[in-house]
């Protein structure tokens, strides 16, 4: 059965023209497996890979966000956090993650990825235990930095694992399976500043925890919307992402615009909507898994994506200042600007890949062979012909590659 598992992984690579490779000067050709065997194999992969990835991602996200509830249960008072101390504690986690991304990308390209992820999880667990030993801002800040450093490689590695083991059409559901755990962990740990906003309007710590629960449920649902809509309506990933971006944009606008008096539940609902950002992470990660080709490029692009993510997470807490409580006007304005920028990015990306696909289709129709091989046939022609293809060939170099909308 193990050999068939390898066959399915190679079948997934087939869709990116990675069905064959040169090994010591010889061509190694891999054949298709029976569709029924493949379906059974996919189910087995789902039973083995998905629970492990979901379990790890759940605790990774919970680690990042649980400090939010700790803040309303007395963390800031116990550790004597004043002024911007709490914001820096949030940011330092992402400084650590930022510092780890490209070293992690380098190592992922040269070490067995399963070994690499396993070691980082052990290191992350060791650092996590150190959080309980902190007694002041300096200790907490150091522990949060190294926690971010240890966790930084997990999400990029999961994108690569999903890309390598599943076909392109299978990516959205599988990415949503592990990313949706952020919604579950959000129910238990909420987002970085939503609890502070709710608590700032007079709710007790326990009321804050209960009132924040629906935000995680909404996040969970929107993540699955980001996966299921493109599944049943192919070619709609970009459009779905644009639509889902409007939800946190609306929430941020409501949080900024609603009057403070007499609108308690309106403000609470706005925090639920404003926190629905994980669906965009799921959608973007799925597009990366499907539209980036070449082992080295996958590692670099994945790391680059999370570097930008880290920069945003470093900058954002500095806009949520204690002096700006309880409405956090600067934070809301930054959120609104960020969501508008993301929507524009999706529009530009969608137009660019549509034009590139049309260009390649046109050249293929004119009889240019390099634009035909591995195009819409998922690489089956290359498989049957035994064409040797470098597994590091990028989507730009492979003219037969088509981007998934």
N, C-alpha and C positions, 0 to 999 in steps of 0.2 A: 504493500500500500504506500510505502514511503516513496517508491519510484514514481507512482502515479501522482503523488503530491508534488513531486518535482516537475512532472509533466504539466500540471495545472499552473504552477508558477511560471513555467516557460511559455505556456499558452497565453498568460497575461502579458508577458514580455513580447509575444508575437505581435500583439496589437500595436506595438511601437517598433516593429521591425527588429526585434531582438530575439528572433527565433533560432538563430545560429550564431556561432562565433568561431574564431580561429583558435585552436589550441595546439601549440607546438607545430604549427604549419599544416595541420590537418583540419578539414571541414567536419564539423559535427552537426548532423541534421536531426531535428526532433520532430516526431510525427504527432498528428492529432490523436486525441484519445476519444473514446466513445462518449457521446453526449450524456448518456445515463451515468456512466462512470464519473464524468466530470461533475454532474450535479451532486452526486453522492460525495464527491471529493470536496466541493465547495461547502457542503453542509458540515463536513468534518473539519475543514479549516475554520468555519464559523464557530464550531463548538470549542475549538482549541484556542484560536487566536483572539477572537472577539471578547470573550469573558476576561482574558488576561489584560488586554489593552484597555477595556472599559474599567476594570478594577484599578489599574494603575492610574489612569487619567482621572478617575473619581478622586483618589486621594491626592493627586498632584494639585488639582483645582481646589480641593478643600483646604490643603495646606496654605495656598496663596490667600484664600478669602476668609478663613476662620478668624484671622486677626481682627476682622471687621466687627464680629459679634463680641470678641474679647474686649474691644474698645468700649462698648456700651455696658459691659459687665465689670468695668473698673480697671482695665489694663492701664489706661493713661494715668489714672491716679496712683495705682500701685507702683508703677515704674517711673513716676514723676515726669511724665511727658508733657511738655509745655510748648506753646507756640506752634511751630511747624514740625515739631519732633515726629508726630504721628505720620504726617505726610512723607517725611523722609524715610521712615521705617517702611512705608509702602514702596516708595521709589527705589530704595536700596535693593529690594528683592529683584527688581528688573535690571538694575545695574549689574548684579551678579549674573543674571540670565544673559544679558547683553555680552558680557565678557566671555561667556562660555560658548556662544553660538558658532563662531568660525573654528575655534579649536575642536569643537565637537564635530563640525562638518568634515574637517580634515581627518579625524580619527574614524568617523563612520565610513569614509571611503577606503580605509586601509585595514580595518578590523572587522571581524564578524559582528554584524549589527546586533545580534541577540546577546552576545557576550558583552558588548559595549553597554547596551541598555540595562542588562542585569547588574553590572558593576555600578552604574550611575544610580540605580535605585537603592542599592546597599549604602552608597555614600550619602544619598539624600536622607535615608532613614536615620543614619548616624547624626547628621546635622540637625534633623528635626528634633531629636531627643535633647539636643543642646539648648533648644529654645526654652525649655522648662527651667534651665539653670540661670537664666538672665535675671538681673536685679535692677538694671538701669537702662537708659537709652543706648549707651555705647555697646553693652552686651547684646541687647536686642537687635541693634542695627547690624552688628557683625554677624550674628546668627542668620538674620534675614538675607544678608548679602550672600553668604555661602550656601544657604538653602536655594536661592535663585540660581547660583552657579551649578549646583548639583542637579537641579531639575531642568535646566535649560535645554538639554538634548532630547528630552522625552518626546515632545510634540513633533519636532522635525524627523526623528527616527520613526515615529508611528506613521507619518505621511509616506516615508520611503517603504516601510513594510507593507502598507496598504497598496502602494503602487506596484510593488514587486510581486505580490501574491495574488492579486485580483485583476480581472479584466477592467478596461476603462468603464464599461457600462455598470460594473459592480461597485465602483468607487464611492458614489454618493451615499449609498445605504451603509457601507462599511465605515466610512468616515463619520457619518452621523451617529453610528452605534457607540463609538467611543467618545466623540465630542459631546453627545447628549448627556453624558455623565456630569458635565459642568452644570447642567440644569438641576440634576439631583443634588449635587454638592452645594449648589446655590441655595436650595431649600434649607440645608443645614447650616450654611455659612454665609449666605448673602454675598453681595458685591461690596467692593472696598468702601464706598461712601454712602450707599443707600441707607444702611442702618443708622448712620450718623444723621442723615436728613430726617428720617422718621423719628428717631429719638429726640431730635432737636425741637420737635413740635409737641413735646410733653408726654410722649409714650414712655412707659416703664421699660426696663430691659427685656422682660418677658413678653410684654405686648409688642415691642419692636421685633422680637424674634418671630412671633406668630404672624404679625402683619406683613412681614417680609416673605413668608412662605409662597404666596401666589406668584411672586416674581420668578422664582425658580421653576415653577410649573409652566408658566408662560414661555420661559426660555427653552424648556424641554420640548414643548409643542412646536415652537418655531424652528428649532433645529431639525425636527423630523419633516416639517413642511419644506425646508430647504433641500431635503433629500428626496422626498416622495414626488414633489411636483415635477422635477426634471426626469424622474423615473417614468412617470406616466405621460409626460408631455416633453419628449426629447427636444433638445435644442433650446431649452428655456432656462438654463442655469444662470446666465447673466441677468435675464429679466427677473427671475425669482429673487436674486440677490438684491437687485435695485428695489423691488417691492418690500423685501424684509428690512432694508435700510431705513425705510420710512417709519417703521415702528419706534425705534429708539429716537429718531429725529423728532417725532411727534411727542414722545415722552419728555424729552429734554425741553422742547418748546413749552409744553404744559407746565413743567416745573418752574420755568422762568416766568411765565405769564400769569399763572393763577394767583389771585390775591391770597395772602396768608390767612386772613380771618375768614372763617366759615367755609373753608374748602379743604378740610383735613383729608377726607377720602379722595378728593380729586388730586391732591398732592401725593398721597400714598400711591394711587393708581399710576401717576406719572413716573414715580420711581420704579414701578414694575415694568413699564414700557421702556423707560430709559435704559434699564439693565439688560434688555434683550439683545445682547451683542454676540452671544456665542453662535447663533445661527449663521452670522456672517463669517465667523472663523471656520465653521464647518463647510460652508459653501466655498470659501476661498481655498481651504486646504484640499477639498475635492477637486477643484479646478487645477490646482498645482499638480496633484497626483496624476491627472489625466492629460494635461497639456504641456508638461515639461518632460523632455526626453533626454536620456543620457545620464549615466550614473553620477558622474561628477557634477553635471549641471543641476541634477535633482538635489544633491547635497548642498550646493552653493545657494541655489534659489530658495530652498527651504530655510536654510540658515538666514539668508537675507530677509525673507519674509518675517521671521520671528525677531530679527534685529530691529526692523521698523516697528513691529509690535511692541518691543521692549522700550524703544524711544518714546512711543506714545504713552506707555504706562509710566514712564519716568516723569514726563512733562505734566501729565494730567493731574496727579495728586498735588502738585504745587499750585494749581488753580483753585483747589478746594481748601481755602485757608480758614483758620479758626475765627478770624476777624470778620469773615464773610458769612458766618452762620446766622440763621438756619437756612437761608435761601441759597447760598453759594452761587451768587449771580455769575461770577467769573467762570466757575466750573461749568455752569449750564451753557454759557456762551461758547466756551471752548468745545463742548460736546456737540453743539449745533453746527459749528464750523467744521468739525471733524466729520460728521455724518454727511454733510453736503459735499465735502471733498471726496469722501468714499464713493458717493453716488456718481460724481463726475468721473472718477477713476474707472468705475465699472462701465460707464457709457463709452469712454475712450477705448478701453480694452475690448469691449464687445464689437465696436466698429472695426478695430484693427484686425482682430482674428477673423472676422467675417470677410473682410477684404482680402486677407492673405489666403483664406480657403478658396475664395472665388478666383483669385489669381492662379493658384495651383491647379484648380479644376480646369481653368481655361487652357493652361499650358499642357495639361494631360490630354485634353480633348484635341489638341493640335498634334498629338502623337509623340510628345516628349516622354520617353520611357521612364526617366528618373522621377518624373512627377506622377507616374502611375503605380509603381511598385509600392505595395503597402499602404495605398491610399485608403479608399473606403472599404476595401476587402479585408481590412484588419490584418494584413500581412500574410494572408493565406497563400498568395501567389509566390511570395518569397519562400514560404515554408515548403511548398511543393517543388520548387525549382532548386532548393538547397543553396540559396544565395547566402554567402557568408556576410554577416553584418556586424560591425563593431558595436558592442553594447554601450559604448560611450558616445555614439553618434547623437547629436542634439536634434531637437525639433527644427531648428533653423537649417542645419546641414541636410537633414533627411527631407527631401522635397516631396516624398510620398506621404509624409505625415499630414494629418488633418486635425485641426484644433477643435475641441469639443465645446460647443456653445452652451 
